[in-house]
C-alpha cells in the first residue's frame, strides 16, 4: 500500500466512525434532520396515544417495516455478489483486463478492497435487522395502547413508545448510510485518490442533506410548530 492508500483508508475510518459526532455538531450549530425527527416522532406517538382508532399508525409503521425489509434483502444480495467476486478465481484476472487492478499489483490488496465493501454492507445489514426488530416492538406497543387513557398516562405511554421508535428509525438511517460508505469503499478499486474523494464527497452530501436539504428545512419548520403547540397546551 502506498502512503496515499493509508491516508485515504485513515480518512475513511475517521469519517465512518466519526459521522455521529458530525451530526451532533450540526445539531448544535444549525440543526440536523436526525434531531428534528426525534421531536416529530414523539409528537406522532403522542397523537397515537390520544387516538381511539390507530389503524393509520399501524399502516404507517407497517410501510416502514416493509422498507427496512426491502433494504435488508438488497444488502444481503449485494453482500453475496461482492463475496462471490472476492472468492471467485477469475476476479483478479478480469480486474487486470479491465484496468481496475494494475498488472503486478498485490492480489491481497485487491481482496482487501473488496472485503472493505463487504464490511460496510454487512454493518448496514445488521442495522436493518435491528431496525426491523425494534419496529416490531413499537408495533406491539401500538396494539397494546389502551383506549381512553388519562392525559398523564397517555404522555408517559407516548414517551415510552418514542423511546423504542426513535432508535429503530435511527438504525434504519444508519443502514441506508452504509450504502454511501460502501460506494466510497468501492471507489478504492480505482485508486486511493478516488477513494479519498468519494469518502469526503459522501460525508459532505450526507451532512448537507441533514442540515440544508429542502426536506431538512421542512421538517425543521414542522418541529418548531409542534413544539409551539406543546407549549400552548
N, C-alpha and C positions, 0 to 999 in steps of 0.2 A: 504494500500500500504506500502511496506517495503521501507527502505531508498534506497536500490538498485533500486527499481522501480522508485522512484522520481529522482534519479541520471540519470538513463537511459532515462527517459522522458525529463529531462532538456537537456541532451546531444542531443537528437533527435530534440528538438525545436531549439536549438542553431545551429545545423548543417543545418536544413531545411531552416531557415530564414537567416542564415549567409553564405549560399553557394555562393551567388553572390559576397560577399567580398572575399571569397577564390578564385573565378575566377579572380577578379581584381588583387589580389596579384600574381597569376600565370602569368597573362598577363604582369605585370611589371618585373617579375623575368626571366622567361624562355619563355614567350609567351603562349597563350592559343588558342585553336581551335575557340572558340566563337569570339574572337577578330580578328583572321586572316580571318574568314569568312565574317566579315563586309567589309573588303577590297575586297575580291573576289566578293561579291555581287555587290559592287559599280562598279567594273570592268565589271561585267555582264550587268548592266544597261547602262553603257557607250557604250558597244558593241551593245546592243539592240537599243539604240537611233541612232546609226550610220547606222544600217542595214535597207535596204529597205524592205526585206521580214522578218517578225517577227514570222513566223509560228513555228519555233523551240522553240523560247522563250515562246510562249503561251503553247506549248505542255509540256515543262519542268515544267512550273508553274501549269498547269492542273494536272500533275502527283503528284506534291506536295500537291495540294488541296485534291486529292483522298486519299493520305496517311494520311493527317490530319483527313479526314472524317472517315477513317477506324479506326484510333486510338480513335477518339471520340466515335464512336459506340461501340468499345470494352470496353472503360471506362464505358459507360452507362450500358452495360451488367454486368460488374463486380460490379458496384455500386448496381444494382438491386439484384445481387446474395448475396452480403455481407449484404445488408439491409434485405433481406429475412431471412438470418441466424440470424441477430440481433433481428428481431421481431418474429422469429419462436419460438413456445412454446417448442419444443423438443431440441433446440440447447444446452442449459445448460446441460441437461441430457446426450446428446450424447457426449458433451465435457468431462463430468466426466468419461463416459465409455471409451473414447479414451485416457484419462490421460492428456488432454490439460488443463482442469480445475481441480485443486486439490479438493478432497472431503472437503466440509465445507468452500470452498473459496467463497468470495463475488460474487454474480451474477452481481452486479453493476460494479465491476472492469472488469469482463469478457466482459460485454457490452461496457464499455468504450474503451477497446482494439479494439473491432470491429468498434466502432464509429471512432476511430483514422484512421483506414484503409479507411473508407468511406470518411473522410475529405481529406485525401491525394488524393484519386481517384477523388473526386469532384473538388478539386482545379485543377488537371490535365485536367479534362473535360472542365472546364471553360477556361483554357489556349488554348485548342484545338479549342473551339468555336471562341475565339478572334483571333486566328491564321487564321482560315478559312475566317473570315470576312476581315481581312487585306490583305490576299492573293487575295481575290476577288477585293479589291480596287486596288491592284497592277496590276491585270489582266486588269482592266478597263483603267488604265494609259497606259499600253502597247498598248491597242487598240486605245487609243486617241493620241498616239505619232505621230506627223506629219512627213511625209516623206520629206527628203531633208532639214533637219534643218541645220542652220548655226552652226559651231562648238561651238560657245559660248552658243547658245540656247540649243544645244544637251547636253552640260555639265551640265547646270542648270537643265534640264529635268531629266537627269540621276541621279543627286544628289537627286532630289525630289522623284523619284521613289524608290531609295535605302532607303530613309528615311521611306518609307512605308514598303518596303520589309524586311528590317532588323528586325524591331520589330515583324513582322509577323512570321518570322522563329525563332526568339528568343522565342516567345510564344510557338511555336511548340516544341522547345527543352525543355522548362520548363514543358510542358505536358508529354513528354517522361520521364523526370527526376522524375515526380511524381510516376511512376511505381517503381523506385528504392526505394523511401521513403515509398511507400505503402507496399512493400515487407519487408522493415525493421520494419514497424509498425506491420505487421502480425507476425513477429518473436517474438513479445512481448507475444503472446499467449502461447509460450513455456517457458517463463520465462524472467526476466529482464536481465540476463546475455546474453541471445541470442539476446534480443532487442538491448542492447548496442553494442554488437559485430557486428550485422547486420547494425546498423546505421553507425558505424565507417568504416565498410567494404564498404558500399555503397558510402560514401563520398570519400574514398581512390580510389575506382575504377573509379568514375566519374572524379576525379582530374587527375588520370593517363591517362585516355582517352582524356582529354582536353589538356594535355601537352606532353605526351611521347608515345602515341599510334602511330603506323605507319601512320594512316590516318592524325593525327595531324601534324606529321613531313612532310608528303607530301603536305598538304595544306600550311604549313609554307614556304616550298620551292617555291610553286606556287605564294604565296603572294609576296615573295621577287622579283621574276621575273616580276610580274605585276607592282610592284612599280618601278622597274628599267626601265621598258618600259615607264611608265608615265613620269619619269624624262627625258628620252631620247626625248620624244615627246615635 
